[in-house]
Amino acid sequence: MRDELERVGPFARLLRWLGPWTSDTDVPQDVRVEHWILRRGRLHGLRAFKAGVRLDEPGPSILDAYVYSPRGRAYGTFVISPGLHFAGPDDPRFIRFCRVLSGAGFVVVAPFIPAYVDLRVVRSAVDDFEIVVEETARRFASLGRPTLFSISFGSWLALEVAARRPELVDGVITFGGYEDFEGVCRFAVTGIMRTDEGEVVLARDPLNAPALFLNLLRYLDVPGETYDLEVALSKMCHMTWGRMELKEEGRLLPFVESLVATVPAPQRDYFRVFCGVEGGAPALVDTALARSAAVDAHASPREALQRFERPVVICHARDDDVIPYGEALRLERALRGRVPCRLHLTGLYGHSGQGTVSPRGIAAEVGALLSIAKALSDGGRLRETLTGGG
């Protein structure tokens, strides 16, 4: 009971900052921020582009993080498992969330995962995230085991590490996570969510196609050396992500044409398809996935879910146009009856931040918001609260 009362403060602060009554441009200022270098090496992602570092430069990669600490008491620790984004923890939305969570009374570790800021979903990302979790658990041992909070494709990292090293982890909270990697890849170019009842057509984000093909490129018969093509695909993401107006039909073509001359001539038609301004993407995705299945399991969390031990809270936006909400249902079904698990679907947040809902819709979403805020305020003690009905 005493611990429950102590968590009222964090819960109230989270409600204040995460609710639709607070502008997503308002950011808590009452936190300290530290740059933590876990491993020295070369830069990746947008930081590498700005510094003129080649994507294929040899040598170790830097592994670093921002550590957000509350001015007052810290109730526990969160390690954020980021989604694919070239800016990583430098993204303004990411910064705001970390400040909100830390301001509520938690130490928050937000790492730059080298592969993920390079927009690559590869096994090294799991290994790097494991290092971050292990070092965080050691550094902040007095606060108990950290809770992992994953964003989008970061769910793979969080679920894999929690399954691999359960002794390090309190539990996992996913937001916008997935169970079926191949289904998510196909959704990115078709907008079709497959369910047990059939196919559902949803809005999809066309800005993600270049990042998708960065990950599938090695399974396709693109002629020649692809370094310049990969750079152009990366720059396409840098130029367009976060600009909602570019999701409209035809708005991407000027950006594609501004980059196409940097791509070798035999690869330019591929580049246009990869960026979504010419047809043929679904067939290429099918080809790449068929070939990748014969090589590796790629980024599927399914094997990890089979040996999972830690409690999980699954949160997902109903209008997520990157990873459809059906993936939350798949995750919950894979874990149901095996570990403490909760599922919360919401209409308050899209993939890129706060969504827009009507007053009637806001009223209907209050329960989901309360549940998500409660899960976050229980950081460090998810097993206790989920098994105890919290």
C-alpha positions as CSV (number, residue, x, y, z in Angstrom):
1,M,0.0,0.0,0.0
2,R,2.8,2.4,0.9
3,D,4.5,1.8,-2.4
4,E,1.2,2.3,-4.2
5,L,0.8,5.7,-2.5
6,E,4.3,6.7,-3.4
7,R,3.6,6.1,-7.1
8,V,0.7,8.4,-7.1
9,G,3.0,11.4,-7.8
10,P,4.6,9.8,-10.9
11,F,1.2,8.7,-12.2
12,A,-0.2,12.2,-11.9
13,R,2.8,13.8,-13.6
14,L,2.6,11.3,-16.4
15,L,-1.1,12.0,-16.9
16,R,-0.4,15.7,-17.0
17,W,2.2,15.5,-19.7
18,L,1.0,12.6,-21.8
19,G,-2.7,13.6,-22.0
20,P,-4.3,15.5,-25.0
21,W,-4.7,18.5,-22.7
22,T,-0.9,19.2,-22.9
23,S,0.6,20.4,-26.1
24,D,3.2,18.0,-27.5
25,T,5.5,21.0,-27.9
26,D,5.7,21.6,-24.2
27,V,8.7,19.8,-22.6
28,P,9.5,19.3,-18.9
29,Q,12.6,21.2,-17.9
30,D,13.1,19.8,-14.4
31,V,15.5,17.0,-15.4
32,R,19.3,16.6,-15.7
33,V,20.8,15.2,-18.9
34,E,24.1,13.4,-19.2
35,H,26.0,12.1,-22.3
36,W,27.1,8.5,-21.5
37,I,29.7,6.8,-23.7
38,L,29.7,3.1,-23.3
39,R,32.0,2.3,-26.2
40,R,34.1,4.7,-28.4
41,G,34.1,4.4,-32.1
42,R,32.8,5.9,-35.3
43,L,29.6,7.8,-35.7
44,H,26.4,6.4,-37.4
45,G,23.1,7.8,-38.6
46,L,22.5,11.5,-39.1
47,R,25.5,12.3,-36.9
48,A,27.8,10.4,-39.4
49,F,26.3,12.2,-42.4
50,K,26.9,15.6,-40.8
51,A,30.5,14.6,-39.9
52,G,31.2,13.3,-43.4
53,V,31.7,9.7,-42.2
54,R,31.1,7.0,-44.8
55,L,28.5,4.3,-44.1
56,D,31.0,1.6,-44.8
57,E,34.0,3.0,-42.8
58,P,35.7,0.2,-40.9
59,G,36.3,0.0,-37.2
60,P,34.3,-0.1,-34.0
61,S,31.0,1.8,-33.7
62,I,30.3,4.3,-30.9
63,L,27.8,3.1,-28.4
64,D,26.5,6.0,-26.4
65,A,23.3,7.3,-24.7
66,Y,21.6,10.2,-23.0
67,V,20.8,9.6,-19.3
68,Y,17.9,11.6,-18.0
69,S,17.7,11.9,-14.2
70,P,14.9,13.5,-12.1
71,R,15.7,16.4,-9.8
72,G,14.0,14.6,-7.0
73,R,13.6,11.0,-6.0
74,A,14.1,8.3,-8.6
75,Y,11.7,5.4,-8.3
76,G,13.3,3.2,-10.9
77,T,15.1,3.0,-14.2
78,F,13.9,2.8,-17.8
79,V,16.0,1.8,-20.8
80,I,14.4,2.9,-24.1
81,S,14.7,0.6,-27.0
82,P,14.4,3.0,-29.9
83,G,12.7,2.5,-33.2
84,L,14.4,3.0,-36.6
85,H,15.3,6.7,-36.9
86,F,18.4,8.4,-38.2
87,A,18.4,10.9,-35.4
88,G,17.9,8.3,-32.6
89,P,17.6,10.0,-29.2
90,D,18.2,13.4,-30.8
91,D,14.7,13.3,-32.4
92,P,12.6,16.0,-30.7
93,R,9.7,13.5,-30.0
94,F,12.1,11.1,-28.4
95,I,13.6,13.9,-26.3
96,R,10.2,15.0,-25.1
97,F,9.1,11.5,-24.1
98,C,12.4,10.9,-22.2
99,R,12.0,14.2,-20.3
100,V,8.4,13.4,-19.5
101,L,9.3,10.0,-18.1
102,S,12.3,11.2,-16.2
103,G,10.3,14.2,-14.8
104,A,7.8,11.8,-13.4
105,G,10.5,10.3,-11.2
106,F,12.7,7.8,-13.2
107,V,16.2,7.6,-14.6
108,V,15.9,7.1,-18.3
109,V,18.6,5.7,-20.5
110,A,18.2,6.5,-24.2
111,P,20.8,4.9,-26.4
112,F,22.0,5.5,-29.9
113,I,21.9,2.0,-31.4
114,P,24.4,2.2,-34.3
115,A,22.5,-0.1,-36.7
116,Y,19.1,1.5,-35.9
117,V,20.3,5.1,-36.6
118,D,21.6,3.6,-39.9
119,L,18.1,2.3,-40.4
120,R,19.2,-1.3,-40.4
121,V,17.3,-4.0,-38.6
122,V,20.2,-6.4,-38.0
123,R,21.4,-8.7,-35.2
124,S,24.2,-6.4,-34.0
125,A,21.4,-4.0,-32.8
126,V,20.3,-6.7,-30.3
127,D,23.9,-7.2,-29.1
128,D,24.4,-3.5,-28.6
129,F,21.1,-3.1,-26.8
130,E,22.1,-5.9,-24.5
131,I,25.3,-4.1,-23.6
132,V,23.3,-0.9,-22.7
133,V,20.8,-2.9,-20.5
134,E,23.7,-4.7,-18.8
135,E,25.6,-1.6,-18.1
136,T,22.5,0.3,-17.0
137,A,21.6,-2.5,-14.5
138,R,25.1,-2.3,-13.1
139,R,25.3,1.4,-12.9
140,F,21.9,1.9,-11.3
141,A,21.7,-1.3,-9.3
142,S,20.3,0.6,-6.3
143,L,17.1,1.4,-8.2
144,G,16.4,-2.3,-9.0
145,R,16.2,-4.0,-12.4
146,P,15.4,-1.6,-15.3
147,T,12.1,-1.7,-17.2
148,L,12.5,-1.8,-21.0
149,F,10.3,0.5,-23.0
150,S,10.4,-0.1,-26.7
151,I,9.2,2.1,-29.6
152,S,8.1,0.5,-32.9
153,F,10.9,-1.7,-34.3
154,G,12.7,-1.4,-31.0
155,S,10.3,-4.1,-29.7
156,W,12.5,-6.7,-31.3
157,L,15.5,-5.5,-29.3
158,A,13.7,-5.3,-26.0
159,L,12.0,-8.7,-26.4
160,E,15.2,-10.4,-27.5
161,V,17.3,-9.0,-24.6
162,A,14.6,-9.7,-22.0
163,A,14.4,-13.3,-23.2
164,R,18.2,-13.6,-23.4
165,R,18.9,-11.9,-20.0
166,P,15.8,-12.1,-17.9
167,E,17.9,-11.7,-14.7
168,L,18.6,-8.1,-15.8
169,V,15.1,-7.0,-16.6
170,D,12.0,-6.0,-14.6
171,G,9.7,-6.2,-17.6
172,V,8.9,-4.8,-21.0
173,I,6.5,-2.2,-22.2
174,T,6.1,-2.1,-26.0
175,F,4.5,0.8,-27.9
176,G,3.9,0.1,-31.6
177,G,5.7,-3.3,-31.5
178,Y,5.3,-6.3,-33.7
179,E,5.3,-10.1,-33.8
180,D,5.3,-10.8,-37.6
181,F,8.2,-9.0,-39.3
182,E,7.3,-10.2,-42.8
183,G,3.8,-9.0,-42.3
184,V,5.0,-5.6,-41.3
185,C,7.3,-5.4,-44.4
186,R,4.4,-6.2,-46.7
187,F,2.1,-3.7,-44.9
188,A,4.7,-1.0,-45.6
189,V,4.0,-1.3,-49.3
190,T,0.4,-2.5,-49.5
191,G,-1.4,-1.1,-46.5
192,I,-2.9,-4.6,-46.0
193,M,-3.1,-6.0,-42.4
194,R,-3.7,-9.7,-42.4
195,T,-5.9,-11.1,-39.6
196,D,-7.5,-14.5,-38.9
197,E,-10.7,-13.1,-40.3
198,G,-9.1,-11.9,-43.6
199,E,-7.4,-8.8,-44.9
200,V,-8.0,-5.3,-43.7
201,V,-6.9,-2.2,-45.7
202,L,-5.5,0.6,-43.5
203,A,-3.6,3.8,-44.1
204,R,0.1,3.3,-44.5
205,D,3.0,5.7,-44.3
206,P,4.6,5.9,-47.8
207,L,7.7,7.7,-46.4
208,N,9.0,4.4,-45.0
209,A,9.6,2.6,-48.2
210,P,13.3,3.6,-48.6
211,A,14.1,2.3,-45.1
212,L,12.3,-0.9,-45.9
213,F,14.4,-1.5,-49.0
214,L,17.6,-0.6,-47.2
215,N,17.0,-3.7,-45.2
216,L,15.9,-5.9,-48.1
217,L,18.4,-4.8,-50.7
218,R,20.9,-7.6,-50.1
219,Y,18.2,-10.1,-51.1
220,L,17.5,-8.5,-54.5
221,D,19.2,-8.7,-57.8
222,V,20.2,-5.0,-58.1
223,P,23.2,-4.7,-60.5
224,G,26.5,-3.3,-59.4
225,E,27.9,-1.9,-56.2
226,T,25.0,-0.4,-54.1
227,Y,26.8,2.0,-51.8
228,D,25.6,5.2,-53.6
229,L,22.1,3.7,-53.8
230,E,22.1,3.1,-50.0
231,V,23.3,6.6,-49.4
232,A,20.5,8.0,-51.6
233,L,17.9,5.9,-49.8
234,S,19.2,7.1,-46.4
235,K,19.1,10.7,-47.6
236,M,15.5,10.2,-48.8
237,C,14.5,9.3,-45.3
238,H,16.5,12.3,-43.8
239,M,14.7,14.7,-46.2
240,T,11.1,13.4,-45.8
241,W,10.5,11.8,-42.4
242,G,8.4,13.7,-40.0
243,R,6.8,15.8,-42.8
244,M,3.2,14.7,-42.8
245,E,2.3,16.7,-45.9
246,L,4.6,14.6,-48.0
247,K,2.3,11.5,-47.5
248,E,0.0,13.0,-50.1
249,E,0.0,11.4,-53.6
250,G,2.8,12.8,-55.8
251,R,4.6,14.9,-53.1
252,L,7.7,12.6,-53.0
253,L,8.6,12.9,-56.7
254,P,10.6,16.1,-56.4
255,F,12.8,14.6,-53.6
256,V,13.4,11.4,-55.6
257,E,14.4,13.4,-58.7
258,S,16.8,15.6,-56.7
259,L,18.7,12.4,-55.7
260,V,18.3,10.1,-58.6
261,A,21.4,11.5,-60.4
262,T,23.6,10.4,-57.5
263,V,22.6,6.8,-58.1
264,P,24.3,4.6,-60.8
265,A,22.3,4.6,-64.0
266,P,21.5,0.8,-63.9
267,Q,20.0,1.3,-60.4
268,R,17.8,4.4,-61.0
269,D,14.6,2.5,-61.8
270,Y,15.1,0.5,-58.7
271,F,15.6,3.7,-56.7
272,R,12.3,5.1,-57.9
273,V,10.5,1.9,-57.0
274,F,12.2,1.8,-53.6
275,C,11.0,5.3,-52.9
276,G,7.4,4.5,-53.9
277,V,7.1,6.8,-57.0
278,E,6.9,3.9,-59.4
279,G,5.1,0.6,-59.1
280,G,6.5,-2.8,-58.4
281,A,7.4,-2.6,-54.7
282,P,5.1,-5.4,-53.4
283,A,6.6,-7.9,-55.8
284,L,10.1,-7.0,-54.8
285,V,9.2,-7.3,-51.2
286,D,7.8,-10.8,-51.7
287,T,11.0,-11.8,-53.6
288,A,13.3,-10.4,-50.9
289,L,11.3,-12.0,-48.0
290,A,11.3,-15.4,-49.8
291,R,15.0,-15.3,-50.2
292,S,15.7,-14.0,-46.7
293,A,13.7,-16.8,-45.1
294,A,16.1,-19.3,-46.6
295,V,19.0,-17.4,-45.1
296,D,18.0,-16.2,-41.6
297,A,15.0,-15.4,-39.4
298,H,15.8,-11.7,-39.9
299,A,14.2,-9.6,-37.2
300,S,11.5,-12.0,-35.9
301,P,10.9,-12.0,-32.2
302,R,9.0,-15.3,-32.3
303,E,11.7,-17.5,-30.9
304,A,12.3,-15.1,-28.1
305,L,8.6,-15.1,-27.3
306,Q,8.7,-18.8,-26.9
307,R,11.1,-18.6,-24.0
308,F,9.9,-15.3,-22.5
309,E,9.7,-15.0,-18.7
310,R,9.2,-11.3,-17.9
311,P,5.9,-9.4,-17.7
312,V,4.8,-7.4,-20.7
313,V,2.5,-4.4,-21.3
314,I,1.6,-4.1,-24.9
315,C,0.5,-0.6,-26.1
316,H,-0.4,0.3,-29.6
317,A,-2.1,3.1,-31.6
318,R,-5.1,2.0,-33.6
319,D,-4.2,4.3,-36.4
320,D,-0.5,3.4,-36.5
321,D,0.5,3.6,-40.2
322,V,3.9,2.0,-39.8
323,I,3.2,-1.1,-37.8
324,P,-0.6,-1.9,-37.8
325,Y,-2.4,-2.5,-34.5
326,G,-3.0,-6.2,-35.4
327,E,0.6,-6.8,-34.4
328,A,-0.3,-5.9,-30.8
329,L,-3.0,-8.6,-30.9
330,R,-0.4,-11.1,-32.2
331,L,2.0,-10.2,-29.4
332,E,-0.6,-10.6,-26.8
333,R,-1.8,-13.9,-28.2
334,A,1.8,-15.2,-28.2
335,L,2.3,-14.3,-24.6
336,R,-1.1,-14.9,-23.1
337,G,-1.2,-17.5,-20.4
338,R,2.6,-17.7,-20.2
339,V,3.6,-14.5,-18.6
340,P,1.8,-11.6,-16.9
341,C,0.6,-9.5,-19.9
342,R,-1.7,-6.5,-20.5
343,L,-2.9,-5.1,-23.9
344,H,-3.9,-1.4,-24.4
345,L,-5.0,0.0,-27.7
346,T,-5.4,3.7,-28.0
347,G,-6.5,6.3,-30.4
348,L,-4.6,9.2,-28.7
349,Y,-1.2,8.5,-30.3
350,G,-0.2,7.8,-33.8
351,H,3.2,6.4,-34.8
352,S,4.6,9.9,-34.9
353,G,3.2,11.4,-31.8
354,Q,-0.2,12.6,-30.5
355,G,-3.1,12.0,-32.8
356,T,-6.3,14.0,-33.2
357,V,-9.5,12.7,-31.7
358,S,-12.9,14.2,-31.2
359,P,-14.2,15.2,-27.7
360,R,-16.3,12.1,-27.7
361,G,-13.2,10.1,-28.7
362,I,-11.1,11.6,-26.0
363,A,-13.7,10.4,-23.4
364,A,-13.6,6.9,-24.8
365,E,-9.8,6.9,-24.6
366,V,-9.5,7.9,-21.0
367,G,-9.3,4.3,-19.8
368,A,-6.5,3.5,-22.2
369,L,-4.6,6.6,-21.2
370,L,-5.0,5.8,-17.5
371,S,-3.7,2.2,-18.1
372,I,-0.7,3.4,-20.0
373,A,0.2,6.0,-17.5
374,K,-0.2,3.4,-14.7
375,A,2.1,1.0,-16.4
376,L,4.8,3.6,-16.9
377,S,4.4,4.8,-13.2
378,D,5.0,1.2,-12.2
379,G,8.5,1.1,-13.8
380,G,10.7,-1.3,-11.9
381,R,7.9,-3.4,-10.4
382,L,5.8,-4.6,-13.4
383,R,5.7,-8.2,-12.2
384,E,4.4,-7.2,-8.8
385,T,1.7,-4.9,-10.2
386,L,0.6,-7.2,-13.1
387,T,0.3,-10.3,-11.0
388,G,-1.4,-8.3,-8.2
389,G,-4.0,-6.9,-10.4
390,G,-2.3,-3.5,-10.7
